[in-house]
Amino acid sequence: QVQLVESGGGLVQAGGSLRLSCAASGRTFSSYVMGWFRQAPGKEREFVAAISWSGGGTYYADSVKGRFTASRDNAKNTVYLQMNSLKPEDTAVYYCAVLTSGSLYLQQSYDYWGQGTQVTVSS
């Protein structure tokens, strides 16, 4: 089992920044691809970013490319999502998850989800 706890969400004005953290415990964290997803009210959960086990590979949704950066510190069992130039359309609950099998872009490929952290961007 892997337990994930997200933090760092909050209310920010458009153009601002936030850094989300996802702390993991349980199984060997460093061997897993980690993903970030988000879900806005009334919308499906969507892929945001993913990061390889080494941190050398990062993958982003087109909507956040160039603004968001995923990183990880395996010594701290933590992954991060640095979000810059935030827009009102980035408002959502953000989740981290562990990729177990399949495409990293699909939520069904992930197990062990965190509880989510709310990000609200005001215009």
LINFENNOR-V292424 format. One record per pair of residues at least 4 apart in sequence whose ideal C-beta (glycine too) atoms are under 7 Angstrom apart, sorted by the first residue. I is the first residue (numbers start at 0). J is the second residue. D is the distance in Angstrom with one decimal. If there is no record, write none. Layout:
<<I:J:D> <I:J:D>>
This chain:
<<0:25:4.9> <0:26:6.7> <1:23:5.8> <1:25:4.1> <1:26:5.1> <1:97:5.4> <1:111:4.1> <2:23:7.0> <2:24:4.8> <2:25:5.3> <3:21:5.6> <3:23:5.4> <3:95:5.4> <3:111:6.0> <3:112:6.6> <3:113:3.6> <4:22:5.0> <4:113:5.8> <5:19:6.2> <5:20:6.9> <5:21:5.0> <5:93:6.5> <5:94:6.7> <5:95:5.6> <5:113:4.4> <5:114:6.8> <5:115:6.0> <5:116:4.1> <6:20:5.1> <6:116:5.9> <7:17:6.1> <7:18:5.4> <7:19:4.2> <7:20:5.0> <7:116:6.2> <8:17:6.8> <8:19:6.5> <8:93:6.4> <8:116:3.4> <8:117:4.8> <8:118:4.7> <9:17:6.3> <10:119:4.7> <10:121:6.6> <11:15:3.9> <11:17:5.6> <11:85:5.7> <11:120:5.7> <12:121:5.4> <13:85:6.3> <13:86:5.9> <13:87:5.9> <13:120:5.7> <13:121:6.6> <13:122:5.3> <14:84:6.2> <14:85:6.7> <15:85:5.4> <16:82:6.2> <16:83:4.7> <16:85:6.6> <17:82:5.0> <17:85:6.8> <17:118:6.2> <18:79:5.9> <18:81:5.0> <19:79:6.6> <19:80:4.3> <19:82:6.9> <19:93:5.7> <19:116:6.1> <20:77:5.7> <20:79:5.6> <21:77:6.5> <21:78:4.7> <21:95:3.4> <21:113:6.0> <22:76:6.3> <22:77:5.1> <23:28:4.4> <23:76:4.6> <24:76:6.6> <28:73:6.5> <28:76:4.5> <29:52:6.0> <29:73:3.9> <30:52:5.4> <31:52:6.0> <31:97:5.0> <31:98:6.2> <32:49:5.8> <32:50:6.9> <32:51:5.6> <32:52:6.1> <32:98:3.9> <32:103:5.8> <33:49:6.7> <33:50:5.5> <33:71:6.5> <33:78:4.6> <33:95:6.1> <33:97:6.4> <33:98:7.0> <34:46:6.9> <34:49:4.2> <34:95:6.9> <34:96:5.1> <34:98:5.8> <34:103:6.0> <34:109:5.7> <35:47:4.3> <35:48:4.6> <35:69:6.5> <35:80:5.1> <35:93:6.3> <35:95:5.6> <36:44:5.1> <36:45:6.3> <36:46:5.8> <36:47:5.8> <36:94:4.9> <36:96:6.5> <36:106:5.8> <37:45:6.1> <37:47:5.2> <37:91:3.8> <37:92:6.6> <37:93:4.8> <38:42:6.4> <38:44:4.2> <38:91:5.6> <38:92:5.3> <39:90:6.2> <39:91:4.2> <44:106:5.5> <45:60:6.9> <46:60:5.4> <46:104:4.9> <47:60:5.5> <47:63:5.8> <47:67:6.7> <48:57:6.7> <48:58:6.5> <48:59:5.0> <48:60:7.0> <48:63:6.6> <48:67:5.8> <48:69:4.3> <48:80:6.2> <49:58:4.6> <49:69:6.9> <49:98:6.9> <49:103:4.4> <50:54:5.9> <50:56:7.0> <50:57:5.2> <50:69:4.2> <50:70:6.9> <50:71:5.5> <50:78:6.2> <51:55:5.7> <51:56:3.6> <54:70:6.3> <54:71:4.9> <57:69:5.0> <58:103:6.1> <59:63:5.4> <59:64:4.5> <59:67:6.3> <60:64:7.0> <63:67:4.0> <66:82:6.8> <66:83:5.3> <66:84:4.7> <67:80:6.1> <67:81:6.7> <67:82:5.1> <68:81:4.4> <69:78:6.8> <69:79:7.0> <69:80:5.6> <70:79:4.8> <71:77:6.8> <71:78:4.3> <71:79:6.9> <72:77:5.2> <78:95:6.1> <82:89:6.9> <85:89:5.1> <85:120:4.6> <86:120:6.1> <87:120:5.0> <87:121:7.0> <87:122:4.7> <89:118:6.4> <89:120:5.1> <90:118:6.3> <90:119:5.1> <90:120:5.1> <91:118:6.1> <92:115:4.1> <92:116:6.9> <92:117:5.4> <93:115:6.3> <93:116:5.5> <93:118:5.6> <94:112:5.5> <94:113:5.6> <94:115:4.7> <95:113:5.0> <96:109:3.8> <96:111:6.3> <96:112:4.6> <97:109:6.1> <97:110:5.8> <97:111:4.3> <98:103:5.5> <98:108:5.7> <98:109:5.5> <99:108:6.9> <99:109:6.7> <99:110:4.7> <100:108:6.1> <101:105:6.0> <101:107:6.7> <101:108:3.3> <102:108:5.4> <103:108:6.4>>
